[in-house]
Amino acid sequence: MNDPDEKTEKQTAIRAALVELTIEGLLTRWPQTAVVFHQHNMACVGCAVASFYTITEAASVYGLSAEQLLDELVASISLA
Amino acid sequence: MQEVVQQCALLAGLTLAEQEVVLENGRFYQIPQGTYFFHQGEEAETLYLITDGQVKLSQVNESGAQVILNYFGPGNGLGIIVALSTMPYPLSAEAVEACEAIAWHRDTMKSLMLRYPQLALNGLEMIAGRFVSLQERFNDLATRQVEQRVARALLRLVRQFGKRVEQGVMIDIVLSRQNLAEMTGTNLYQVSRILSKWEKAGVVALQRQTVILCKAHELVVIGEDL
């Protein structure tokens, strides 16, 4: 049941979905990801332009690595 | 238009059949650009649901100074308060572009609300939302600097009317510097000074009739005191 490969596959799928999403899309679908933004002191939750920008763009605005941010978001989603 | 109607806050939670009854009791209403749905102080008997176009809500004081309270677009209600009170229209609603709407007489809407309590609750919720947003605006005027107020006005507008373009996010309404001044309790000179400063810093790009937010995050930093 808890085949580690299967989990990785699921995570890869989530990650691929995240790249396409806007911040608002992400927070609507997976509200638990809000905590990741708070941990980085990002003002994305409730931001006026959250529906216009992607996670990658938000990472770049805050000078963060998009790869790392995506990893953390995937992890917070997979916890559920 | 159907999509706008089905997703609007006024009709939320009603079944399709109930929505149909409400719509059938209204009438289709069209007005050209530059004309008014109603004027401040007029006796109020009609309320509207905007289905197309943009509307500017403003008030004028005795000395002729104009204040812009809001801009509304498809899905927003106009004069919802008419159904719940007998006061005259508290402000003027101008069609900034040609508009389409559904209009109800006060008495019709009242009987519909009694028939479908959800409709009345929706109306209250819409008014509650406006009330909260006016409290925020009051707070802005009382406590924020002009530059912050302009940033916050742009962020409010982008939330309502933002459209992603190559350079950033465009506010997709006709918005002059004078309009921005009238929304933020300041004057044309101040707004021009602030916008020019932001333009030089690459935060905004100024178009003839509107503004593009190129670095929206910078405006959030200014507006929210981050």
Interface residues (C-beta under 8 A of the other chain):
Chain A: A43 C47 A48 V49 S51 F52 Y53 V61 Y62
Chain B: L155 R156 V158 R159 G162 R164 V169 L213 K215 A216 H217 V220 E224 L226
